[in-house]
Amino acid sequence: MPFYIASDFHAHQQTVAWCDTETGETQITTLKHNLEQVRVFYASLPPGIVGVEASSKARWFEDLLEETGHQLVVGNPVLIRRRATSRHKSDRRDAELILQLLLRDEFPAIWRRSREQTQVLEILKLRHSLVCQRTQVYNRLQALAKSCGLGKARTRTTAFQERFKASDLDEVEALQRSQLLQLIGNFDGQLKELDKWLAKRAALDPQVQLLVTQPGVGNLTALALVNSLGDISRFTHPTKQVPAYFGLDPLEKESAGKRQAAGTSRAGSAITRFLLGQAAQSAARRDPQLKAFYKRLAKKKPKGVAKTAVARKLLIKLVIMLRDAITAEEFDRRGGTSGGGSKSSWIERSEV
């Protein structure tokens, strides 16, 4: 029987419960997160399986467990709490509950991304944050230019920036201009470096290269999708489960025979969902089938609803491409299904 260790993990401390192999009694202790003390404690225990609830990221703890010969499993906190027999809650009770579930082989473990996949998603989040900050700087620059009488223009163009640099400003406005332009240059350099790193990752991933054959889908969207999904075979019904996994599944409220649409669930990776939305707008202009789908839906639905429907339709197409390892051209030739169904069967399915 494996040796099980349960940890109610928090940012600055953890409560650990384990079963003594000699006496059969449950031992419990609380550890403050002093790196060396935690390492000595886990090294003193026999190599086993450490169960924790899904909470904040703690890469240092994962590395420490790997170093001391333990295996980490992460459980769904909602399902774990449902198994509690008492309404009282404490760190000690939580650790004991996790240990009981491990010993009974009832621990609700969840799938976890690899370290490499997590790193790609973190870089994508960082890039998105920098793009948002750069946009704020552009907006400030546009407001400053407008106050100086330059009027509305595309602040990102070299011609505008050169004209803005040559304009006659007072001391305060000139200081603002130089600082804002310097910030834009800094952001451009940082984004260039991140794009270079992401391009290398995309070039080495055959699944990413498969997805970018779809018009409107670039390296960023393909990287986010591939690294968020992991192994597509873990989904039994990917065309239904993956949209729900990324929060693009339409929700519905029903009570007393009355039904009301409730938007989408917005679950899962926010950065992947955002990039899918951006890719859907581009695909709706470049992909003939998605373009026709969007135009038909936009006539009877709000544009936001139509764009979300296109994003979901695009995601389903990308999922089938990954599942069957086919390009977008091959997908269109087949008609959208692995069995060679008609084109209308895919493009008209799941309209909202």
N, C-alpha and C positions, 0 to 999 in steps of 0.2 A: 504494500500500500504506500502511495507517495506521502511524503511529509508535507503537510499543509501549514501555511502561515497566513493569517488574516490581518490586514492593516487598514485601520480607519485613518486615511491619510489627509492631512491638512497642510497648509502652507508652511507653518513653523513647527509643527509637531505631528506625531502619529501615535495612535494606540494600537499595539500589536498583540494578537492572541494566537497561541499555538498549543497543540496538544503534546504533552510530555510523552515520549515513546515508551518510557519505563513505567511510569505510574498511571498513565492514561488520564491524568488530570489536565485541565486547561490552565495554561499560564498566561498572564496578561501583564503588560508593562507599557509605560508611556515614554516615548523617546523625543527629546528635543532635537531639532534638526542641526546638530553639530556633525559635520560631515565625517569626521574621524570616529566619533562615538557610534554613529549609525553603522559605519563600515565594520567596526569591531563587533557590534551586536550581531549583525547578519552573518558575519564570518564564523561566529561561535555556534550557529545553528546548522544542522545537517542540510545539505542542498535539497531544496524543495520547491513547491509551487506557492507563490505569493499572490494572494487575491486582494484587489483594491477596487473601490468604486471609481467610475469615470468622473474625473473632476478636472482640476487645473493641470497644466503640463508640468512635468518634473523630469526633465531629461537626465539630471544628475542622479536621480533615484533609479531610473532604468539602467544607467551605466553601472551604478554600484551593485545592483542585483546581478547583473551579468558578470561582473568582476568576481563576486562571491559565490557564483555557481547556482544562483536561484533563477527560476522562470517566473516571469510576471504575466498574470492574466487580469484583465480589466472587465468589470461587470457593469451591467445596466443598473444605475442607482434606483430608477423607478421600480423595476422588477424586484430588486433586492428588498426595497422598503415594503413592498406588498407582502413579502413573506414574514414580516415581523409579527409576532404574536401579541405584542404589547404596544399601547399607544405612547408609552414613555420612550424617550429617545436620549441617548448619551453616547459618548465615544466608546465606552466599554461595551454597551449593548450592541452597538453597530459592529464592533470588531467580533464579538461573539456570534452575531448573526451571520457574518461573512464566513467565519470558520465553520459553522454548522452546515451552511450550504456547500462549502468545499468538501467537507467530510461525507456528505450525502450524495455528492456528484450532482448537485442541483444548482450550481453557481451559474447565473445567466451571463456567460462571457460574451463579449462583443468582438466584432472584427476590428482590427487595428491596422492602420497604414504602416508601411515600412518607414524607416528613417529617411530614406532617399525621397520617397513620395511626400512626406511631411515637409522636407526641406524645400522642394519645388513649390509647394503651396504657400509656404512662408515667404518665399521670394516674390511670388505673385501678389501676395497681400501687401508686401512692402512697396512693390512697384505701384500698385493701385493707390496706396496712401500718398506716395510722392507725386503721382499724377494729379490727385485732388488738391494737394498743396500748391502745385505749380499753377493749376487753374485759378486758385484764389489770388495768386500773385498777378496773373494775367488780368484778372478782373480789376484789381487795384490799379494796375498800370493803365487799363482802359479808362477808369474813372479819373485818374490824374490827367491823362491826355485830353479827355473831354473838358475838364475844368480849365485847361490851358488853351482851349479853342481849337484843338485839332480835329474835333468831331469824331464820329464813329468810324472805326476802321478795324482791320484784322491785326490785332496786336502781335500775332505770332510771325507775321511776315517780316523779312529783313528790310524791305523798303519802308515799312511803317516805323520800325525801330530806328533806322537811320535818320528818318525825318524827325522823329521825336528827339533824338540825341542832338540834332542841329537846331532845335527850337530854343528860343530865348526864354529862360525861366528865372525866377528869383532864387535866392539861396536855399530856402526850405524845399521848394519844388524840385530844384536840381538835386538836392540830397536824396529826396524820395526816389527820383528817377534813377539815380545811379545805384541805389540799394536794391530797387526792384529788378532792374536789369541784371544786376550781379546775382540775385537770387535765381532768376530764370536760367542764367548760365550755369549755376551750380546744379540746379535740378536737371537740366539737360545732360550734364556730364554724368550724374548719378544714374539717370534712367538709361543712358547709353551703355553704361557698365553692366547694369542688370539685364538689359536686352541681349547683350553679348553672352552673358552666362546662360540665359534661358534658351538662346538660339543653339548653343552647344548641346544642351540637354535635349532639345527637340530633334536635332540632327541624329542623335544616337538612339532615339526611340522609334521603332518601326510602327507602333500603333499611332503615334503622333503624325508620322509621315502619311499614314493611311487616312487620317481624318482631315488633313489639310487639303486633300483632293476635293473636298466639298467647298464650292464657292461660298465665300463669306466667313469661313473658318480659318483662322490663322494659328500661329504657334501658341499664343497665349491661351486661347480657348481650348485647343487640343491638349496642351499640357495640363490645364486645370481639370479637364474631364478625365483624362487617362489616370492621373495621379489621385484624383478623388475617388474614382470607381474601384481601382485595384483590378482584381481578376474578375472579368465580366461573368465567368461561369458560376460565380457564387450566387447569382440571381437565377431563380428558377423560371421566372417570367420577366425578363429584363425590360421588355417594351412597356410593361405596366409598372414594374417596381422601381426602375431607375428614375422616371419622372417624379414619382413620389419621394424617392431618396433625395432629390435635389429641390423639393418643395414646389414643383411645377404642376402638381396634381390639383384639379379643381375640387374645392370643398362644397358641401351642400348642407344646409340646415333644414330639418323637417320637424314639424310639431303640429299635432292635431290635423294632419292631412294637408298642411301648408308647407310648400317648399320654397327655399330662398337660396340663391347662389351666395357663397361666402368667400369668393376669391380663391387664391391658392394658399397652400399650407405654409410656404416659405420655410420649409425645413431644410436641413443639410447645409452644405457649404455655400455661404453667401457669395464668396468671390467667384465660384464656378457658376452660380445662378446669374450673377451680374454679367459675366463674360458671355454666357449663352444668350442673354438678352441683347447684348451688343452685336454678337455674331448673327442673331436672327434678323436684325434690322438690315445688316449688309446682305445676308442671304436672300431676303425678300426682294432685293433689287437685282440680284445677279442670278438666282436660281429660278428658272421659268415656272416650275411647279409651285414652289413656295410663294412666288410673286402672285400667281393666280389665286392661290389659297388666301393670301392676305387681302387682296382686293375684294374677293368675294365675301370674306368675313367682315371687312371694314364697312361694308355697305349696311350691315344690320347690327353691328356691335360697336362699342366705343373703341377708339384706336388702341388704347392701352390693353384692352382685352384681346384684340386681334394680334397685337405684338406678342403677348404672352402665349397665345395659341400657336403662333409661328415658332416661338422658342421651344415649346413642347414638341411640336412636329419635327423641328430640326433635331432635337435631342433624340427622338425615337429613331430618326434616320441614322444618326451617328452611332447609336447603340447597336443597330442591326449591322452597320458596317464593321464594328468591332467584333460582334458575335460571329459573323460569317467571314471576317478577314477579307473584305472586299472594298474596292474604291467606290467613290461616289458615282463614277461612270458606270461601273458594273451594277450598282444599286439601281440606277435609273433604267438600265437595260432590262433588269429583272422585273422592274415594276414595283419594287419596294418590299418584296417578301422573299424569303429564302427558297420558297417553293415556286417562284416565278409567277406570282399572281399579277392581276392587272394593275396598271398605274393608278386608276381611280380608287382601288381598294385601299391604298395607303394614303393618298392625298385627301380623301374625303372622310377618313376615319377619325373619330374623336374630335369633331368640330364642336365648339362651345357656343 
